[in-house]
Amino acid sequence: MADKSNDPVAIWQNMIGEMEKGFNSFANQAMASPEFSKVVNQVGGVTAGAQKQLGDLMEKYLVSMNLPSRAQMVSMAERLQSIEGQLNEIKALLHQVHNNSGAPDSGYPAAPKPPRTKRPPSSGGEQK
């Protein structure tokens, strides 16, 4: 077998391990300082501000193109769901009223029959 001190893979692994330990200790020291947390908070605030500005700019662009924004589409979808729910309730009530009325299932309401005023002919063939 090859000697561990002359093995290039073992030397490479050892070097990477030492670099990793050094980087971890440096990162731990940096993150422990209050300045680091202050910088991270500032970067987060700047990112949030930039994201809000981009959203406002995009909404203005969509308005100028006469297109709905995401918020408007979500609002329309919610309103449409509400309308569909109300229609389903109305449909259920109509079915309930239809079933309670005893109407035929043909789909058309039963027309009232005219009164029967004509009498059948008598045995003599004359009508009264």
DSSP file (Angstrom, degrees, kcal/mol; ACC not computed):
  #  RESIDUE AA STRUCTURE BP1 BP2  ACC     N-H-->O    O-->H-N    N-H-->O    O-->H-N    TCO  KAPPA ALPHA  PHI   PSI    X-CA   Y-CA   Z-CA
    1    1 A M              0   0    0      0, 0.0     2,-0.1     0, 0.0     3,-0.1   0.000 360.0 360.0 360.0 156.4    0.0    0.0    0.0
    2    2 A A        -     0   0    0      1,-0.1     2,-0.2     2,-0.1     5,-0.1  -0.415 360.0-100.4 -75.1 151.8    1.0    3.6   -0.5
    3    3 A D    >>  -     0   0    0      1,-0.1     3,-1.0    -2,-0.1     4,-0.8  -0.524  23.9-132.9 -72.8 136.5    2.4    5.6    2.4
    4    4 A K  T 34 S+     0   0    0      1,-0.3     3,-0.4    -2,-0.2    -1,-0.1   0.823 104.9  56.8 -61.4 -32.3   -0.2    8.0    3.9
    5    5 A S  T 34 S+     0   0    0      1,-0.2    -1,-0.3     5,-0.1    -2,-0.0   0.753 113.3  39.4 -74.0 -21.9    2.3   10.9    3.9
    6    6 A N  T <4 S+     0   0    0     -3,-1.0    -1,-0.2     4,-0.0    -2,-0.2   0.453  86.7 111.2-103.9  -2.8    2.8   10.6    0.2
    7    7 A D     X  -     0   0    0     -4,-0.8     4,-2.1    -3,-0.4     5,-0.2  -0.622  55.5-156.3 -76.2 117.5   -0.8    9.8   -0.8
    8    8 A P  H  > S+     0   0    0      0, 0.0     4,-2.4     0, 0.0    -1,-0.2   0.838  91.7  53.7 -66.0 -31.8   -2.2   12.9   -2.7
    9    9 A V  H  > S+     0   0    0      2,-0.2     4,-2.6     1,-0.2     5,-0.2   0.921 109.8  47.1 -68.0 -42.1   -5.8   12.1   -1.9
   10   10 A A  H  > S+     0   0    0      2,-0.2     4,-2.3     1,-0.2    -1,-0.2   0.893 112.8  49.3 -65.5 -39.7   -5.0   11.9    1.8
   11   11 A I  H  X S+     0   0    0     -4,-2.1     4,-2.5     2,-0.2    -2,-0.2   0.923 111.9  49.2 -64.4 -43.1   -3.1   15.2    1.6
   12   12 A W  H  X S+     0   0    0     -4,-2.4     4,-2.5     2,-0.2    -2,-0.2   0.924 111.8  48.0 -62.1 -45.4   -6.0   16.8   -0.3
   13   13 A Q  H  X S+     0   0    0     -4,-2.6     4,-2.4     1,-0.2    -1,-0.2   0.897 112.2  49.6 -63.1 -40.5   -8.6   15.6    2.3
   14   14 A N  H  X S+     0   0    0     -4,-2.3     4,-2.3     2,-0.2    -2,-0.2   0.917 111.6  48.7 -63.4 -43.6   -6.4   16.8    5.2
   15   15 A M  H  X S+     0   0    0     -4,-2.5     4,-2.3     2,-0.2    -2,-0.2   0.918 112.1  48.0 -64.2 -43.9   -6.0   20.2    3.5
   16   16 A I  H  X S+     0   0    0     -4,-2.5     4,-2.4     1,-0.2    -1,-0.2   0.911 110.8  52.2 -63.2 -42.3   -9.8   20.6    2.9
   17   17 A G  H  X S+     0   0    0     -4,-2.4     4,-2.2     1,-0.2    -2,-0.2   0.908 110.6  47.1 -60.5 -43.5  -10.5   19.5    6.5
   18   18 A E  H  X S+     0   0    0     -4,-2.3     4,-2.2     2,-0.2    -1,-0.2   0.887 111.9  50.2 -66.8 -38.6   -8.2   22.2    7.9
   19   19 A M  H  X S+     0   0    0     -4,-2.3     4,-2.5     2,-0.2    -2,-0.2   0.902 110.2  51.0 -64.9 -39.7   -9.6   24.9    5.6
   20   20 A E  H  X S+     0   0    0     -4,-2.4     4,-2.4     2,-0.2    -2,-0.2   0.911 109.7  49.1 -64.5 -42.8  -13.1   23.9    6.7
   21   21 A K  H  X S+     0   0    0     -4,-2.2     4,-2.3     2,-0.2    -1,-0.2   0.921 112.3  48.8 -62.1 -43.8  -12.2   24.1   10.4
   22   22 A G  H  X S+     0   0    0     -4,-2.2     4,-2.2     1,-0.2    -2,-0.2   0.910 112.3  47.7 -63.1 -43.3  -10.6   27.6    9.8
   23   23 A F  H  X S+     0   0    0     -4,-2.5     4,-2.7     1,-0.2    -1,-0.2   0.906 111.0  51.4 -65.5 -41.2  -13.6   28.9    7.9
   24   24 A N  H  X S+     0   0    0     -4,-2.4     4,-2.4     2,-0.2    -2,-0.2   0.909 110.9  47.5 -62.4 -42.5  -16.0   27.6   10.6
   25   25 A S  H  X S+     0   0    0     -4,-2.3     4,-2.0     2,-0.2    -1,-0.2   0.906 113.5  48.2 -66.8 -39.6  -14.1   29.3   13.4
   26   26 A F  H  X S+     0   0    0     -4,-2.2     4,-2.4     2,-0.2    -2,-0.2   0.927 112.7  48.2 -64.2 -44.8  -13.9   32.5   11.5
   27   27 A A  H  X S+     0   0    0     -4,-2.7     4,-2.6     1,-0.2    -2,-0.2   0.892 110.2  52.0 -64.8 -39.6  -17.7   32.4   10.7
   28   28 A N  H  X S+     0   0    0     -4,-2.4     4,-1.2    -5,-0.2    -1,-0.2   0.906 111.4  46.5 -63.6 -41.2  -18.5   31.7   14.3
   29   29 A Q  H  X S+     0   0    0     -4,-2.0     4,-0.7     2,-0.2    -2,-0.2   0.904 113.7  48.8 -66.0 -41.1  -16.5   34.7   15.5
   30   30 A A  H >< S+     0   0    0     -4,-2.4     3,-0.8     1,-0.2     6,-0.4   0.911 111.6  48.1 -66.9 -41.8  -18.0   36.9   12.9
   31   31 A M  H 3< S+     0   0    0     -4,-2.6    -1,-0.2     1,-0.2    -2,-0.2   0.727 104.2  61.5 -73.4 -19.9  -21.6   35.9   13.6
   32   32 A A  H 3< S+     0   0    0     -4,-1.2    -1,-0.2    -5,-0.2    -2,-0.2   0.709  86.5  92.7 -76.9 -19.3  -21.1   36.3   17.4
   33   33 A S  S <X S-     0   0    0     -3,-0.8     4,-1.2    -4,-0.7     3,-0.4  -0.482  77.5-133.8 -78.5 145.8  -20.4   40.1   16.9
   34   34 A P  H  > S+     0   0    0      0, 0.0     4,-2.0     0, 0.0     5,-0.1   0.780 104.2  64.2 -67.0 -25.8  -23.2   42.6   17.2
   35   35 A E  H  > S+     0   0    0      1,-0.2     4,-2.4     2,-0.2     5,-0.2   0.890  98.7  54.2 -64.6 -37.6  -22.0   44.4   14.1
   36   36 A F  H  > S+     0   0    0     -3,-0.4     4,-2.5    -6,-0.4    -1,-0.2   0.935 109.2  46.2 -62.5 -46.9  -22.8   41.2   12.0
   37   37 A S  H  X S+     0   0    0     -4,-1.2     4,-2.2     1,-0.2    -1,-0.2   0.868 111.4  53.4 -65.4 -34.3  -26.4   41.1   13.2
   38   38 A K  H  X S+     0   0    0     -4,-2.0     4,-2.2     2,-0.2    -1,-0.2   0.923 110.3  46.6 -64.5 -43.7  -26.8   44.8   12.6
   39   39 A V  H  X S+     0   0    0     -4,-2.4     4,-2.6     2,-0.2    -2,-0.2   0.908 111.2  51.6 -65.0 -42.4  -25.5   44.4    9.0
   40   40 A V  H  X S+     0   0    0     -4,-2.5     4,-2.3     1,-0.2    -1,-0.2   0.908 110.5  49.1 -62.8 -41.2  -27.8   41.4    8.4
   41   41 A N  H  X S+     0   0    0     -4,-2.2     4,-2.3     2,-0.2    -1,-0.2   0.897 111.2  49.7 -64.2 -40.3  -30.8   43.4    9.7
   42   42 A Q  H  X S+     0   0    0     -4,-2.2     4,-2.6     2,-0.2    -2,-0.2   0.919 110.5  49.5 -64.9 -42.6  -30.0   46.3    7.5
   43   43 A V  H  X S+     0   0    0     -4,-2.6     4,-2.4     1,-0.2    -2,-0.2   0.909 111.0  50.5 -62.9 -41.1  -29.6   44.1    4.4
   44   44 A G  H  X S+     0   0    0     -4,-2.3     4,-2.3     2,-0.2    -1,-0.2   0.896 110.9  49.0 -63.0 -40.3  -33.0   42.5    5.2
   45   45 A G  H  X S+     0   0    0     -4,-2.3     4,-2.3     2,-0.2    -2,-0.2   0.904 111.5  48.6 -65.4 -41.6  -34.6   45.9    5.5
   46   46 A V  H  X S+     0   0    0     -4,-2.6     4,-2.5     2,-0.2    -2,-0.2   0.906 111.4  50.6 -64.7 -41.2  -33.2   47.1    2.2
   47   47 A T  H  X S+     0   0    0     -4,-2.4     4,-2.3     2,-0.2    -2,-0.2   0.916 110.6  48.6 -63.8 -42.9  -34.3   43.9    0.5
   48   48 A A  H  X S+     0   0    0     -4,-2.3     4,-2.2     2,-0.2    -2,-0.2   0.910 112.4  48.9 -64.2 -41.8  -37.9   44.3    1.9
   49   49 A G  H  X S+     0   0    0     -4,-2.3     4,-2.4     2,-0.2    -2,-0.2   0.908 111.6  48.7 -63.2 -42.4  -38.0   47.9    0.8
   50   50 A A  H  X S+     0   0    0     -4,-2.5     4,-2.4     1,-0.2    -2,-0.2   0.891 110.3  51.5 -65.4 -38.9  -36.7   47.0   -2.7
   51   51 A Q  H  X S+     0   0    0     -4,-2.3     4,-2.2     2,-0.2    -1,-0.2   0.906 110.4  48.7 -65.4 -40.5  -39.3   44.3   -3.0
   52   52 A K  H  X S+     0   0    0     -4,-2.2     4,-2.5     2,-0.2    -2,-0.2   0.920 111.7  49.3 -65.0 -43.3  -42.1   46.7   -2.0
   53   53 A Q  H  X S+     0   0    0     -4,-2.4     4,-2.6     1,-0.2    -2,-0.2   0.897 110.6  50.4 -62.6 -40.1  -40.9   49.2   -4.5
   54   54 A L  H  X S+     0   0    0     -4,-2.4     4,-2.6     2,-0.2    -1,-0.2   0.903 110.1  50.4 -65.1 -40.1  -40.7   46.6   -7.3
   55   55 A G  H  X S+     0   0    0     -4,-2.2     4,-2.3     2,-0.2    -2,-0.2   0.919 112.0  47.1 -62.8 -43.7  -44.3   45.5   -6.4
   56   56 A D  H  X S+     0   0    0     -4,-2.5     4,-2.3     2,-0.2    -2,-0.2   0.917 113.2  48.7 -63.2 -43.3  -45.6   49.1   -6.6
   57   57 A L  H  X S+     0   0    0     -4,-2.6     4,-2.2     1,-0.2    -2,-0.2   0.903 111.3  49.9 -63.5 -41.2  -43.8   49.6   -9.9
   58   58 A M  H  X S+     0   0    0     -4,-2.6     4,-2.5     2,-0.2    -1,-0.2   0.897 109.7  51.0 -65.5 -39.8  -45.2   46.4  -11.3
   59   59 A E  H  X S+     0   0    0     -4,-2.3     4,-2.3     2,-0.2    -2,-0.2   0.916 110.3  49.1 -64.0 -42.2  -48.7   47.4  -10.3
   60   60 A K  H  X S+     0   0    0     -4,-2.3     4,-2.3     1,-0.2    -1,-0.2   0.899 111.0  51.0 -62.6 -39.6  -48.4   50.8  -11.9
   61   61 A Y  H  X S+     0   0    0     -4,-2.2     4,-1.6     2,-0.2    -2,-0.2   0.925 110.2  48.4 -63.3 -44.8  -47.0   49.1  -15.1
   62   62 A L  H  <>S+     0   0    0     -4,-2.5     5,-3.2     1,-0.2     4,-0.2   0.882 110.7  51.2 -64.6 -37.7  -50.0   46.7  -15.2
   63   63 A V  H ><5S+     0   0    0     -4,-2.3     3,-1.3     1,-0.2    -1,-0.2   0.913 109.1  50.7 -64.3 -41.6  -52.5   49.5  -14.7
   64   64 A S  H 3<5S+     0   0    0     -4,-2.3    -1,-0.2     1,-0.3    -2,-0.2   0.814 111.2  48.3 -66.8 -28.2  -50.8   51.4  -17.6
   65   65 A M  T 3<5S-     0   0    0     -4,-1.6    -1,-0.3    -5,-0.2    -2,-0.2   0.407 115.7-118.7 -88.1   1.6  -51.2   48.3  -19.7
   66   66 A N  T < 5S+     0   0    0     -3,-1.3    -3,-0.2     1,-0.2    -2,-0.1   0.886  70.8 133.3  60.6  41.9  -54.8   48.0  -18.6
   67   67 A L      < -     0   0    0     -5,-3.2    -1,-0.2    -6,-0.1    -2,-0.1  -0.916  59.7-108.9-119.1 147.5  -54.1   44.5  -17.0
   68   68 A P        -     0   0    0      0, 0.0     2,-0.1     0, 0.0    -5,-0.0  -0.462  30.7-128.2 -75.0 147.5  -55.2   43.4  -13.6
   69   69 A S     >  -     0   0    0     -2,-0.1     4,-2.3     1,-0.1     5,-0.2  -0.340  29.3-100.3 -84.3 173.4  -52.7   43.0  -10.9
   70   70 A R  H  > S+     0   0    0      1,-0.2     4,-2.5     2,-0.2     5,-0.2   0.908 124.2  52.0 -61.4 -42.9  -52.2   39.8   -8.8
   71   71 A A  H  > S+     0   0    0      1,-0.2     4,-2.2     2,-0.2    -1,-0.2   0.898 110.1  48.8 -62.5 -40.2  -54.1   41.4   -5.9
   72   72 A Q  H  > S+     0   0    0      2,-0.2     4,-2.4     1,-0.2    -1,-0.2   0.888 110.8  50.4 -67.3 -38.1  -57.0   42.3   -8.2
   73   73 A M  H  X S+     0   0    0     -4,-2.3     4,-2.4     2,-0.2    -2,-0.2   0.901 110.7  49.1 -65.9 -40.5  -57.1   38.8   -9.6
   74   74 A V  H  X S+     0   0    0     -4,-2.5     4,-2.3     2,-0.2    -2,-0.2   0.910 111.3  50.3 -64.4 -41.5  -57.2   37.3   -6.2
   75   75 A S  H  X S+     0   0    0     -4,-2.2     4,-2.3     1,-0.2    -2,-0.2   0.912 110.9  48.4 -62.8 -42.9  -60.0   39.6   -5.2
   76   76 A M  H  X S+     0   0    0     -4,-2.4     4,-2.7     1,-0.2    -2,-0.2   0.900 110.3  51.8 -64.8 -39.5  -62.0   38.7   -8.3
   77   77 A A  H  X S+     0   0    0     -4,-2.4     4,-2.2     2,-0.2    -2,-0.2   0.901 110.1  48.8 -64.0 -40.0  -61.5   35.0   -7.6
   78   78 A E  H  X S+     0   0    0     -4,-2.3     4,-2.0     2,-0.2    -2,-0.2   0.917 112.6  47.6 -65.2 -42.6  -62.7   35.4   -4.1
   79   79 A R  H  X S+     0   0    0     -4,-2.3     4,-2.4     1,-0.2    -2,-0.2   0.905 111.1  51.4 -64.3 -40.9  -65.8   37.3   -5.3
   80   80 A L  H  X S+     0   0    0     -4,-2.7     4,-2.6     1,-0.2    -2,-0.2   0.896 108.9  50.6 -64.0 -40.5  -66.5   34.7   -8.0
   81   81 A Q  H  X S+     0   0    0     -4,-2.2     4,-2.2     2,-0.2    -1,-0.2   0.898 110.2  50.7 -63.1 -39.6  -66.3   31.9   -5.3
   82   82 A S  H  X S+     0   0    0     -4,-2.0     4,-2.2     2,-0.2    -2,-0.2   0.922 111.1  47.8 -63.1 -44.6  -68.8   33.8   -3.2
   83   83 A I  H  X S+     0   0    0     -4,-2.4     4,-2.5     1,-0.2    -2,-0.2   0.910 110.9  51.1 -63.5 -42.8  -71.2   34.2   -6.1
   84   84 A E  H  X S+     0   0    0     -4,-2.6     4,-2.3     1,-0.2    -1,-0.2   0.894 109.0  51.7 -62.6 -39.2  -70.9   30.5   -7.0
   85   85 A G  H  X S+     0   0    0     -4,-2.2     4,-2.0     2,-0.2    -1,-0.2   0.917 110.3  48.2 -62.5 -42.7  -71.6   29.6   -3.4
   86   86 A Q  H  X S+     0   0    0     -4,-2.2     4,-2.4     1,-0.2    -2,-0.2   0.891 110.8  51.1 -65.1 -39.2  -74.7   31.8   -3.4
   87   87 A L  H  X S+     0   0    0     -4,-2.5     4,-2.8     2,-0.2    -1,-0.2   0.896 108.4  52.0 -64.6 -39.3  -75.9   30.3   -6.7
   88   88 A N  H  X S+     0   0    0     -4,-2.3     4,-2.3     2,-0.2    -1,-0.2   0.895 109.9  49.4 -63.4 -39.1  -75.4   26.8   -5.3
   89   89 A E  H  X S+     0   0    0     -4,-2.0     4,-2.4     2,-0.2    -2,-0.2   0.922 112.0  47.8 -64.5 -43.6  -77.6   27.8   -2.3
   90   90 A I  H  X S+     0   0    0     -4,-2.4     4,-2.5     1,-0.2    -2,-0.2   0.914 111.5  51.0 -62.7 -42.8  -80.3   29.2   -4.6
   91   91 A K  H  X S+     0   0    0     -4,-2.8     4,-2.3     2,-0.2    -1,-0.2   0.911 110.0  49.3 -61.8 -42.5  -80.2   26.1   -6.7
   92   92 A A  H  X S+     0   0    0     -4,-2.3     4,-2.2     1,-0.2    -1,-0.2   0.909 111.6  49.4 -63.6 -41.6  -80.6   23.9   -3.7
   93   93 A L  H  X S+     0   0    0     -4,-2.4     4,-2.6     2,-0.2    -2,-0.2   0.900 110.2  50.6 -64.5 -40.2  -83.5   25.9   -2.5
   94   94 A L  H  X S+     0   0    0     -4,-2.5     4,-2.7     2,-0.2    -2,-0.2   0.905 110.4  49.2 -64.6 -41.1  -85.2   25.8   -5.9
   95   95 A H  H  X S+     0   0    0     -4,-2.3     4,-2.6     2,-0.2    -1,-0.2   0.906 111.4  50.1 -62.9 -40.0  -84.8   22.0   -5.9
   96   96 A Q  H  X S+     0   0    0     -4,-2.2     4,-2.1     2,-0.2    -2,-0.2   0.932 112.8  45.3 -64.5 -45.4  -86.3   21.8   -2.5
   97   97 A V  H  X S+     0   0    0     -4,-2.6     4,-1.6     2,-0.2    -2,-0.2   0.906 113.1  51.5 -64.2 -41.2  -89.3   23.9   -3.4
   98   98 A H  H  X>S+     0   0    0     -4,-2.7     5,-1.0     1,-0.2     4,-0.7   0.911 111.6  46.3 -62.5 -43.5  -89.7   21.9   -6.7
   99   99 A N  H  <5S+     0   0    0     -4,-2.6     3,-0.4     1,-0.2    -1,-0.2   0.857 112.7  50.4 -68.5 -34.6  -89.7   18.6   -4.8
  100  100 A N  H  <5S+     0   0    0     -4,-2.1    -1,-0.2     1,-0.2    -2,-0.2   0.771 103.5  59.9 -74.0 -25.5  -92.1   20.0   -2.1
  101  101 A S  H  <5S-     0   0    0     -4,-1.6    -1,-0.2    -5,-0.2    -2,-0.2   0.708 100.4-131.6 -78.4 -18.6  -94.6   21.2   -4.8
  102  102 A G  T  <5 +     0   0    0     -4,-0.7    -3,-0.1    -3,-0.4    -2,-0.1   0.742  45.9 163.3  75.8  22.9  -95.1   17.8   -6.3
  103  103 A A      < -     0   0    0     -5,-1.0    -1,-0.2     1,-0.1    -2,-0.0  -0.385  45.5 -94.3 -71.3 152.7  -94.6   19.0   -9.8
  104  104 A P    >   -     0   0    0      0, 0.0     3,-0.8     0, 0.0    -1,-0.1  -0.254  28.3-120.0 -66.4 158.4  -93.9   16.4  -12.5
  105  105 A D  T 3  S+     0   0    0      1,-0.2    -2,-0.0     2,-0.1    -3,-0.0   0.266  88.4 101.3 -83.5  12.7  -90.3   15.7  -13.4
  106  106 A S  T 3  S-     0   0    0      2,-0.3    -1,-0.2     1,-0.1    -3,-0.0   0.681  94.3-117.5 -72.3 -15.3  -90.8   16.7  -17.0
  107  107 A G  S <  S+     0   0    0     -3,-0.8    -2,-0.1     1,-0.3    -1,-0.1   0.209  87.2  91.9  98.8 -16.1  -89.1   20.0  -16.3
  108  108 A Y  S    S-     0   0    0      3,-0.0    -1,-0.3     1,-0.0    -2,-0.3  -0.887  82.9-109.0-112.0 143.8  -92.2   22.1  -17.2
  109  109 A P        -     0   0    0      0, 0.0     2,-0.3     0, 0.0    -4,-0.0  -0.388  42.3 -99.4 -68.0 148.3  -94.8   23.1  -14.7
  110  110 A A        -     0   0    0     -2,-0.1     3,-0.0     1,-0.1    -7,-0.0  -0.530  36.4-133.9 -71.2 126.1  -98.1   21.4  -15.0
  111  111 A A        -     0   0    0     -2,-0.3     2,-0.1     1,-0.1    -1,-0.1  -0.585  27.5-104.7 -78.9 141.0 -100.6   23.5  -16.9
  112  112 A P        -     0   0    0      0, 0.0    -1,-0.1     0, 0.0     0, 0.0  -0.429  35.4-122.4 -66.5 138.7 -104.1   23.8  -15.3
  113  113 A K        -     0   0    0     -2,-0.1     3,-0.1     1,-0.1    -3,-0.0  -0.589  27.0-111.2 -81.7 142.5 -106.6   21.7  -17.2
  114  114 A P        -     0   0    0      0, 0.0    -1,-0.1     0, 0.0     2,-0.0  -0.358  41.3 -93.0 -70.1 153.3 -109.7   23.5  -18.5
  115  115 A P        -     0   0    0      0, 0.0     2,-1.1     0, 0.0     3,-0.2  -0.372  36.1-120.3 -66.3 145.7 -113.0   22.8  -16.9
  116  116 A R        +     0   0    0      1,-0.2    -3,-0.0    -3,-0.1     0, 0.0  -0.756  48.6 153.7 -91.9 102.6 -115.0   20.1  -18.6
  117  117 A T        +     0   0    0     -2,-1.1     2,-0.4     2,-0.1    -1,-0.2   0.661  45.4  88.3-102.6 -21.1 -118.2   21.7  -19.6
  118  118 A K        -     0   0    0     -3,-0.2     9,-0.0     9,-0.0     0, 0.0  -0.658  67.3-148.3 -84.2 131.6 -119.2   19.6  -22.6
  119  119 A R        -     0   0    0     -2,-0.4     3,-0.1     1,-0.1    -2,-0.1  -0.706  21.9-105.4 -98.3 148.8 -121.2   16.5  -21.7
  120  120 A P        -     0   0    0      0, 0.0    -1,-0.1     0, 0.0     0, 0.0  -0.374  50.7 -87.0 -67.7 153.6 -121.0   13.3  -23.5
  121  121 A P        -     0   0    0      0, 0.0     6,-0.2     0, 0.0     5,-0.0  -0.271  44.2-119.2 -62.7 146.0 -124.0   12.5  -25.8
  122  122 A S    >   -     0   0    0      4,-2.0     3,-1.7     1,-0.1     5,-0.0  -0.178  35.7 -92.0 -75.9 176.7 -127.0   10.8  -24.2
  123  123 A S  T 3  S+     0   0    0      1,-0.3    -1,-0.1     2,-0.1     0, 0.0   0.760 126.6  58.3 -64.7 -22.5 -128.2    7.5  -25.3
  124  124 A G  T 3  S-     0   0    0      2,-0.2    -1,-0.3     1,-0.0     3,-0.1   0.521 116.2-112.5 -84.6  -5.1 -130.6    9.2  -27.7
  125  125 A G  S <  S+     0   0    0     -3,-1.7     2,-0.3     1,-0.3    -2,-0.1   0.494  77.4 121.9  88.7   4.5 -127.8   11.0  -29.5
  126  126 A E        -     0   0    0      2,-0.0    -4,-2.0    -5,-0.0     2,-0.4  -0.741  52.5-140.8-102.7 150.0 -128.8   14.5  -28.3
  127  127 A Q              0   0    0     -2,-0.3    -9,-0.0    -6,-0.2     0, 0.0  -0.817 360.0 360.0-104.7 148.8 -126.7   16.9  -26.3
  128  128 A K              0   0    0     -2,-0.4    -1,-0.1    -9,-0.0    -2,-0.0   0.427 360.0 360.0 -93.9 360.0 -128.0   19.0  -23.5
